[in-house]
Amino acid sequence: MARLPAAEWTQREGLAQLVAALGAENIRWVGGAVRDTLLGESVADVDAATTLLPEQVIEKLDAGTIKSVPTGIEHGTVTAVLPGGTVEITTLRRDVATDGRRATIAYASDWREDAARRDFTINALYADPLTLEISDYFGGLQDLETRRVRFIGDARQRIREDHLRILRYYRFQARFGSLLDGEAEEACAELAPMLKGLSRERVAMELLNLLGLPDPRETVERMHRRGVLPVVLPETGPAGLAAFEGLLDAERQAEIAPAALRRLAALLPAERRVAEQVAARLRLSSAQKKRLTSAAMRDGAPGDPRALAYRLGREEAVDRLLLDGADVAPLKGWEIPTFPLKGGEIVARGVSAGPEVARILRGVEDRWIAEGFPDRQRVEALLDSALSG
C-alpha cells in the first residue's frame, strides 16, 4: 500500500496532540496536504476528515485542551487551533440534494462515500495519521502520476452538482495537469453556460486564483477556444489573449511575480469603462477595482518609470510598465521618495494660505519629479524660482 512521505508538516507541533484527542481511528489527513506532499510541493494548509460528529469533535478537543472554532459548523467543519497552525476538521459527508450552487448534506460514516462526493480523484486521497498509509478509492494516485485532472465518476454529474467545478477543473489542470482528460474537457465546454448562475464572488475567486498561477497561458487559451472563458469574461478576444501571453513573457523576463489582477487587465481592452464594468460584475473590492482600472488606463507610453511609480505607487506602476512592454529595471531596489516640501513652508514665505499655495506646491513637485527627485537643497531653489516667478 502506498504511503505518504514523512513531510515536514506531518511533524508540526500539536498534530500528535490532535490525533490523540480525536483518536487515530477517527481521523485521516485529506485533500491538498496529501496531494501536494505526493507531488513534492510545499504544504500550507492541513485538512482532516473524521467519522466524528462536529459536536463530538468539539467535545474531544476541549477534553484535550485544544482550542476549537466552529468555522463551518453548518457544513460539519471545526477548526482546531494548534501551535504549528490550524487544522480544519470536517465530518464525513454525503450529498442529499444539489442545485449547482449549494448542496444539502448529511453526515456519513463511510470513507468511500465521503470521497465519492469530492470533485477530482487527486483531491480524494486520505492518509492515516499514524501509518501514513494512503486510501485511494478512485485512482487518484495513478492520476497524480500521469498528471491528469479527472472528475470522480461522471464529469457532467459532478459539474451539475456544483457549477463552479468547471473553473476549478481549469485551475487544477493549469496547476497540475499535463495529460488532458477528454471527458472533463467535453463536459466543461458543454455545461459552461451554467457558470452564469453562480455568485459573482465565487466566479471571481476561482478566476483570479487561476490567473495567479505561474503560467496558465495554455489553459486560458483553451478555455477561450472551448467557449468557457467567454461566459465569464466576454470582453476577452484575440487581442486580449495576445496581450496576456506577452505579459507573461514580460513578467518572466523581468523576474516579476505573477499578479492575477494585472493578468486580468491584459485580457481586457485598455478602456477604463470596460475595467469598471468587469470589476462591478465580478464584485471586486475597492482596492481591486482601483488597480484594475489603473491598468486599463495604459496608453503605450508610460514615460519615466520612477515618475510613474511616484504618482501611482509601485504596484500600479509595475502593472502599467509590463502591460506596455516597458522596462521595470529602474524600479528595482529604488525606494519611492517623499516630497520634501510642505505647504506651511510656502505660507511662511509670505503666500496667503489657499489655492495659490497648492498651485505653487504642485508646480515645484512637478519640476522635482521631472528632474529625477533631487535633494532638499534643489527643492528650495525650485521654490525660490517659483516664488520669484
C-alpha positions as CSV (number, residue, x, y, z in Angstrom):
1,M,0.0,0.0,0.0
2,A,1.2,3.5,-0.9
3,R,2.3,5.7,2.0
4,L,2.6,9.4,2.4
5,P,6.2,10.6,2.7
6,A,7.0,11.9,6.2
7,A,6.9,15.6,5.1
8,E,7.8,18.4,7.4
9,W,4.1,19.4,8.0
10,T,3.4,15.9,9.4
11,Q,5.7,16.8,12.3
12,R,4.0,20.2,13.1
13,E,3.6,21.0,16.7
14,G,0.3,20.0,18.0
15,L,-0.7,17.4,15.4
16,A,0.2,14.5,17.6
17,Q,-1.9,16.0,20.4
18,L,-4.8,16.5,17.9
19,V,-4.7,12.8,16.8
20,A,-4.5,11.6,20.4
21,A,-7.5,13.8,21.3
22,L,-9.7,12.6,18.4
23,G,-8.4,9.1,18.2
24,A,-6.3,7.9,15.3
25,E,-9.0,5.6,14.1
26,N,-11.4,8.5,13.7
27,I,-9.3,10.9,11.6
28,R,-7.4,11.0,8.3
29,W,-5.5,13.7,6.5
30,V,-7.2,14.6,3.3
31,G,-7.1,16.9,0.3
32,G,-4.4,19.4,-0.7
33,A,-1.9,18.4,2.0
34,V,-1.9,14.8,0.8
35,R,-1.9,15.7,-2.9
36,D,0.8,18.3,-2.7
37,T,3.1,16.1,-0.5
38,L,2.9,13.4,-3.1
39,L,3.8,15.9,-5.7
40,G,6.8,17.1,-3.7
41,E,5.3,20.6,-3.2
42,S,5.1,22.7,-0.1
43,V,2.1,22.5,2.1
44,A,0.4,25.4,3.8
45,D,-3.0,24.3,5.0
46,V,-3.8,20.9,6.6
47,D,-7.3,19.5,6.4
48,A,-8.6,16.4,8.1
49,A,-11.7,14.2,7.7
50,T,-13.3,12.5,10.6
51,T,-16.1,10.0,11.4
52,L,-16.9,12.0,14.5
53,L,-19.8,14.4,14.5
54,P,-18.9,18.1,14.9
55,E,-20.2,18.2,18.5
56,Q,-18.0,15.2,19.3
57,V,-15.0,16.9,17.7
58,I,-15.5,20.0,19.9
59,E,-16.0,17.9,23.0
60,K,-12.9,15.8,22.4
61,L,-10.8,18.9,21.5
62,D,-11.9,20.6,24.7
63,A,-11.0,17.5,26.7
64,G,-7.6,17.5,25.1
65,T,-7.2,21.3,25.9
66,I,-7.2,22.2,22.2
67,K,-9.0,25.4,21.3
68,S,-11.7,24.8,18.7
69,V,-13.5,27.3,16.5
70,P,-16.8,26.3,14.7
71,T,-15.8,28.0,11.5
72,G,-18.1,26.0,9.3
73,I,-20.3,24.1,11.7
74,E,-23.3,24.1,9.4
75,H,-21.2,22.1,6.9
76,G,-19.6,19.9,9.6
77,T,-16.3,21.8,9.9
78,V,-14.5,22.7,13.1
79,T,-11.1,24.3,13.2
80,A,-8.5,23.2,15.7
81,V,-6.1,25.9,16.7
82,L,-2.6,24.3,17.3
83,P,0.8,25.8,17.9
84,G,2.0,24.7,14.5
85,G,-1.0,26.1,12.7
86,T,-4.7,25.5,12.4
87,V,-6.3,22.3,11.1
88,E,-9.8,22.2,9.6
89,I,-11.6,19.0,10.6
90,T,-14.7,18.1,8.7
91,T,-17.1,15.2,9.4
92,L,-17.6,12.7,6.6
93,R,-20.5,13.8,4.4
94,R,-22.7,12.8,1.5
95,D,-24.8,15.0,-0.7
96,V,-28.6,14.8,-0.2
97,A,-29.5,17.4,-2.8
98,T,-27.6,19.8,-5.0
99,D,-28.6,22.6,-7.4
100,G,-25.3,23.6,-8.9
101,R,-24.7,26.4,-6.4
102,R,-25.1,24.8,-3.0
103,A,-25.5,21.3,-1.5
104,T,-27.7,19.9,1.2
105,I,-25.5,17.4,3.0
106,A,-25.9,14.6,5.5
107,Y,-23.2,13.2,7.7
108,A,-21.8,9.8,6.7
109,S,-19.6,7.2,8.4
110,D,-18.0,5.6,5.3
111,W,-14.8,7.0,3.9
112,R,-15.5,5.9,0.4
113,E,-18.9,7.7,0.5
114,D,-17.2,10.9,1.6
115,A,-14.6,10.5,-1.2
116,A,-17.4,10.0,-3.8
117,R,-18.8,13.5,-3.2
118,R,-15.5,15.2,-3.9
119,D,-14.6,16.8,-7.2
120,F,-11.4,15.3,-8.5
121,T,-9.7,12.0,-7.9
122,I,-6.5,13.7,-6.9
123,N,-8.4,15.5,-4.1
124,A,-9.9,12.3,-2.7
125,L,-6.8,10.8,-1.2
126,Y,-6.7,10.1,2.5
127,A,-3.7,9.4,4.7
128,D,-3.7,7.6,8.1
129,P,-2.2,10.0,10.7
130,L,-0.1,7.3,12.3
131,T,1.0,4.9,9.5
132,L,0.6,7.5,6.7
133,E,-0.9,4.7,4.5
134,I,-3.0,6.2,1.7
135,S,-6.6,5.3,1.0
136,D,-7.3,5.8,-2.7
137,Y,-10.9,4.9,-3.8
138,F,-11.0,6.3,-7.3
139,G,-7.5,6.1,-8.9
140,G,-6.2,9.4,-7.7
141,L,-2.6,8.1,-7.2
142,Q,-2.4,7.0,-10.9
143,D,-3.9,10.3,-12.0
144,L,-1.2,12.1,-9.9
145,E,1.5,10.1,-11.6
146,T,0.2,10.9,-15.1
147,R,-0.7,14.5,-14.1
148,R,-4.3,14.1,-15.1
149,V,-7.1,16.1,-13.5
150,R,-10.2,13.8,-13.7
151,F,-13.6,14.1,-12.1
152,I,-14.8,11.4,-9.8
153,G,-17.4,9.4,-11.6
154,D,-19.4,11.1,-14.3
155,A,-17.9,14.5,-15.1
156,R,-21.3,16.0,-16.1
157,Q,-22.9,14.9,-12.9
158,R,-20.1,16.4,-10.8
159,I,-20.5,19.7,-12.6
160,R,-24.3,19.7,-12.3
161,E,-23.8,19.3,-8.5
162,D,-21.6,22.4,-8.4
163,H,-21.1,24.5,-11.5
164,L,-18.0,26.1,-10.1
165,R,-16.2,22.9,-10.7
166,I,-15.8,23.9,-14.3
167,L,-13.4,26.7,-13.2
168,R,-11.9,24.6,-10.6
169,Y,-11.1,22.0,-13.2
170,Y,-9.2,24.5,-15.3
171,R,-7.4,25.9,-12.3
172,F,-6.2,22.4,-11.2
173,Q,-5.4,21.5,-14.8
174,A,-3.2,24.6,-15.1
175,R,-1.5,23.9,-11.9
176,F,-1.1,20.1,-12.0
177,G,-2.1,18.8,-15.4
178,S,-0.2,17.7,-18.4
179,L,-2.4,14.9,-19.7
180,L,-5.8,16.2,-20.7
181,D,-8.9,14.3,-19.7
182,G,-11.2,14.1,-22.7
183,E,-14.4,13.6,-20.7
184,A,-13.6,16.5,-18.4
185,E,-12.9,18.8,-21.4
186,E,-16.1,18.0,-23.2
187,A,-18.2,18.3,-20.0
188,C,-16.8,21.7,-19.1
189,A,-17.3,23.0,-22.7
190,E,-20.9,21.6,-22.9
191,L,-22.0,22.9,-19.4
192,A,-20.1,26.2,-19.4
193,P,-23.4,28.3,-19.7
194,M,-24.2,27.0,-16.2
195,L,-21.5,29.4,-14.8
196,K,-23.9,32.2,-15.4
197,G,-26.0,31.1,-12.4
198,L,-23.2,31.3,-9.9
199,S,-22.5,34.1,-7.5
200,R,-20.1,36.6,-9.0
201,E,-17.9,36.4,-5.9
202,R,-17.3,32.7,-6.4
203,V,-16.5,33.1,-10.1
204,A,-14.1,36.0,-9.3
205,M,-12.3,34.0,-6.7
206,E,-11.7,31.0,-9.0
207,L,-10.8,33.1,-12.0
208,L,-8.2,35.2,-10.0
209,N,-6.8,32.0,-8.5
210,L,-6.4,30.6,-12.0
211,L,-4.8,33.7,-13.4
212,G,-2.4,34.0,-10.5
213,L,-0.8,30.6,-11.2
214,P,2.8,30.6,-12.6
215,D,1.9,30.0,-16.3
216,P,-1.7,29.5,-17.1
217,R,-1.5,30.6,-20.7
218,E,-2.3,27.3,-22.4
219,T,-5.2,26.7,-20.1
220,V,-6.6,30.2,-20.6
221,E,-6.3,29.9,-24.4
222,R,-8.1,26.5,-24.2
223,M,-10.9,28.0,-22.1
224,H,-11.4,30.6,-24.7
225,R,-11.3,28.2,-27.6
226,R,-13.8,25.8,-25.9
227,G,-16.2,28.7,-25.1
228,V,-15.8,28.7,-21.3
229,L,-13.9,32.0,-20.9
230,P,-16.4,34.0,-23.0
231,V,-19.1,33.0,-20.4
232,V,-17.3,34.7,-17.5
233,L,-15.2,37.2,-19.4
234,P,-16.9,38.0,-22.7
235,E,-14.7,41.1,-23.1
236,T,-11.7,38.9,-24.0
237,G,-10.8,38.5,-27.7
238,P,-7.8,37.6,-29.7
239,A,-6.1,40.9,-28.9
240,G,-6.6,40.2,-25.2
241,L,-5.1,36.7,-25.4
242,A,-2.1,38.0,-27.3
243,A,-1.6,40.7,-24.6
244,F,-2.0,38.1,-21.9
245,E,0.8,35.9,-23.5
246,G,3.0,39.0,-23.9
247,L,2.5,40.0,-20.3
248,L,3.5,36.5,-19.0
249,D,6.7,36.7,-21.1
250,A,7.4,40.2,-19.8
251,E,6.9,39.0,-16.2
252,R,9.2,36.1,-16.6
253,Q,12.0,38.2,-18.3
254,A,11.8,40.9,-15.6
255,E,11.5,38.2,-12.8
256,I,8.3,39.8,-11.6
257,A,5.9,37.6,-9.5
258,P,2.5,36.8,-11.1
259,A,-0.3,39.2,-10.3
260,A,-3.8,38.0,-11.1
261,L,-5.3,41.5,-11.5
262,R,-2.5,42.5,-13.8
263,R,-3.2,39.5,-15.9
264,L,-6.9,40.1,-15.9
265,A,-6.2,43.6,-17.1
266,A,-4.2,42.2,-20.0
267,L,-7.2,40.1,-21.1
268,L,-9.4,43.2,-21.2
269,P,-9.4,46.1,-23.7
270,A,-7.4,49.1,-22.3
271,E,-10.5,51.0,-21.6
272,R,-11.4,52.4,-18.2
273,R,-15.1,51.9,-18.8
274,V,-14.6,48.2,-19.5
275,A,-12.5,47.7,-16.4
276,E,-15.1,49.3,-14.3
277,Q,-17.9,47.1,-15.7
278,V,-15.9,44.0,-15.2
279,A,-14.9,45.0,-11.6
280,A,-18.6,45.6,-10.9
281,R,-19.7,42.3,-12.4
282,L,-17.1,40.3,-10.5
283,R,-17.9,42.2,-7.3
284,L,-14.2,43.1,-6.9
285,S,-13.1,45.0,-3.8
286,S,-12.5,48.8,-4.0
287,A,-8.7,48.2,-3.9
288,Q,-9.0,45.5,-6.7
289,K,-11.2,47.8,-8.8
290,K,-8.7,50.7,-8.4
291,R,-5.8,48.5,-9.6
292,L,-7.7,47.0,-12.5
293,T,-8.9,50.5,-13.6
294,S,-5.4,51.9,-13.3
295,A,-4.0,49.2,-15.5
296,A,-6.8,49.8,-18.1
297,M,-5.7,53.4,-18.4
298,R,-2.4,52.4,-20.0
299,D,-1.6,54.2,-23.3
300,G,1.5,52.5,-24.6
301,A,3.7,55.4,-23.5
302,P,4.2,55.1,-19.7
303,G,7.1,57.6,-19.6
304,D,9.7,57.6,-16.8
305,P,9.2,54.5,-14.6
306,R,10.2,56.3,-11.4
307,A,7.9,59.2,-12.1
308,L,5.1,56.7,-12.8
309,A,5.8,54.8,-9.5
310,Y,5.8,58.1,-7.5
311,R,2.5,59.1,-8.9
312,L,0.7,55.8,-8.9
313,G,2.6,53.6,-6.4
314,R,5.0,50.8,-7.2
315,E,2.4,48.1,-7.7
316,E,0.3,50.0,-10.3
317,A,3.4,51.4,-12.0
318,V,4.8,47.9,-12.5
319,D,1.4,46.9,-14.0
320,R,1.4,49.7,-16.4
321,L,5.1,49.2,-17.4
322,L,4.7,45.5,-18.0
323,L,1.5,45.8,-19.9
324,D,3.0,48.5,-22.1
325,G,6.2,46.4,-22.7
326,A,8.4,48.9,-20.9
327,D,11.4,48.3,-18.7
328,V,10.8,47.9,-15.0
329,A,14.5,47.7,-14.1
330,P,14.7,51.3,-12.9
331,L,12.3,50.4,-10.1
332,K,14.4,47.5,-8.7
333,G,15.9,48.5,-5.4
334,W,14.6,52.0,-5.7
335,E,12.6,53.4,-2.8
336,I,9.9,55.9,-3.6
337,P,10.9,59.2,-2.1
338,T,8.8,61.6,-0.1
339,F,8.4,65.1,-1.5
340,P,10.5,67.3,0.9
341,L,8.2,70.4,0.9
342,K,5.1,71.3,2.8
343,G,2.5,73.9,2.2
344,G,3.3,75.6,5.5
345,E,6.8,76.5,4.3
346,I,5.2,78.3,1.3
347,V,2.9,80.2,3.7
348,A,5.9,81.1,5.8
349,R,7.5,82.7,2.7
350,G,4.6,85.2,2.6
351,V,2.0,83.4,0.4
352,S,-1.6,83.5,1.7
353,A,-3.0,80.1,2.5
354,G,-5.3,78.8,-0.1
355,P,-5.3,77.8,-3.8
356,E,-2.1,79.7,-4.6
357,V,-0.2,77.6,-2.1
358,A,-1.5,74.4,-3.7
359,R,-0.6,75.7,-7.2
360,I,3.0,76.6,-6.2
361,L,3.4,73.3,-4.3
362,R,2.2,71.3,-7.3
363,G,4.4,73.2,-9.7
364,V,7.5,72.7,-7.5
365,E,6.7,69.0,-7.2
366,D,6.2,68.6,-10.9
367,R,9.7,70.1,-11.5
368,W,11.2,67.9,-8.8
369,I,9.8,64.8,-10.4
370,A,10.9,65.9,-13.9
371,E,14.5,66.4,-12.6
372,G,14.6,62.9,-11.1
373,F,13.9,63.7,-7.4
374,P,16.8,65.9,-6.4
375,D,17.8,66.7,-2.8
376,R,16.3,69.2,-0.4
377,Q,18.7,72.0,-1.5
378,R,17.5,71.8,-5.1
379,V,13.9,71.8,-3.9
380,E,14.5,75.1,-2.1
381,A,16.0,76.5,-5.2
382,L,12.9,75.4,-7.2
383,L,10.7,77.1,-4.6
384,D,12.7,80.3,-4.9
385,S,12.3,80.2,-8.6
386,A,8.5,79.6,-8.3
387,L,8.1,82.4,-5.8
388,S,10.1,84.9,-7.8
389,G,8.2,84.0,-11.0
